[in-house]
Amino acid sequence: MCRNIRQLHNFEPAATTDEVRAAALQYVRKVSGSTRPSAANQAAFDEAVAEVAHATQHLLDHLTTSAPPKDREVEAAKAKARAQARYGAA
């Protein structure tokens, strides 16, 4: 799966529409093998992004968990620390 697609479930505040759409766009780009579709494929590309975003939002709306919500800043700091450990100082 794309490394750019991040977990969207169980965050406080919940994932925004823009975050869901961005994940859908990354997914469609990966599956299609194209970051910018040709004019002939643009409508199909846009429709796929909309459908994946809709399905993703539906999934997020219906998932349940007993775990406490995650904090975005804390998770970002953890990811930065993992990257630092993996790649060293920039």
Rosetta blueprint (number, residue, H / E / L):
1 M L
2 C L
3 R L
4 N L
5 I L
6 R L
7 Q L
8 L L
9 H L
10 N L
11 F E
12 E L
13 P L
14 A L
15 A L
16 T L
17 T H
18 D H
19 E H
20 V H
21 R H
22 A H
23 A H
24 A H
25 L H
26 Q H
27 Y H
28 V H
29 R H
30 K H
31 V H
32 S H
33 G L
34 S L
35 T L
36 R L
37 P L
38 S L
39 A L
40 A L
41 N L
42 Q H
43 A H
44 A H
45 F H
46 D H
47 E H
48 A H
49 V H
50 A H
51 E H
52 V H
53 A H
54 H H
55 A H
56 T H
57 Q H
58 H H
59 L H
60 L H
61 D H
62 H H
63 L L
64 T L
65 T L
66 S L
67 A L
68 P L
69 P L
70 K E
71 D L
72 R H
73 E H
74 V H
75 E H
76 A H
77 A H
78 K H
79 A H
80 K H
81 A H
82 R H
83 A H
84 Q H
85 A H
86 R H
87 Y H
88 G L
89 A L
90 A L
